[in-house]
Amino acid sequence: MKRFIMLALLTSALSAGDYEKGWDAVRHSDYKSAISLWRPLAEQGNSQAQSALGSIYCFGDGVQADLQECTYWIKKARENGEDVSKIWNDYKLWKYDH
């Protein structure tokens, strides 16, 4: 049981590290790296990574905007408890301006 708890804590810490590394990549406009860091986390059910990944696809940051990928990840994030209303509102405003 102790091994399981330690493994879970280690996995959580590594995930948090990769999530933060993704934001570091975004701050340097390296969206491809952010995607490669966030996608595995998102596939594992990390709602923050799902939300961030969805946002990249909504706005086309460093990739071709893809509404299908956008909605897939945003819906996953919402299903996993993330408040995605700000992303949808920002997307609507952005879409209106473009």
MOPE-V210920 format. One record per residue. N is the residue number from 1. PSI is psi in whole degrees, 0 to 359 (none if undefined). OMEGA is omega in whole degrees, 0 to 359 (none if undefined). Layout:
n	psi	omega
N	PSI	OMEGA
N	PSI	OMEGA
This chain:
n	psi	omega
1	318	180
2	322	179
3	319	179
4	315	180
5	316	179
6	318	178
7	318	179
8	317	179
9	319	179
10	315	179
11	317	179
12	317	179
13	318	178
14	319	178
15	316	179
16	321	179
17	315	179
18	324	178
19	314	179
20	323	176
21	325	176
22	318	178
23	325	175
24	318	178
25	317	179
26	318	180
27	337	177
28	17	180
29	28	178
30	74	186
31	329	179
32	318	178
33	319	179
34	316	179
35	316	182
36	334	176
37	320	186
38	327	184
39	311	179
40	322	178
41	317	180
42	318	179
43	335	178
44	358	176
45	10	178
46	111	186
47	328	179
48	318	178
49	322	177
50	316	180
51	314	180
52	317	179
53	316	177
54	319	180
55	318	178
56	316	181
57	329	177
58	313	187
59	354	179
60	38	179
61	104	179
62	357	178
63	167	173
64	129	176
65	136	185
66	100	184
67	327	179
68	313	177
69	319	179
70	305	184
71	326	178
72	308	184
73	324	179
74	319	177
75	319	177
76	316	180
77	316	179
78	317	178
79	332	181
80	15	171
81	3	181
82	138	175
83	107	185
84	7	184
85	323	180
86	320	179
87	314	181
88	318	179
89	315	178
90	321	180
91	317	179
92	317	178
93	317	180
94	316	180
95	321	179
96	323	182
97	345	184
98	none	none
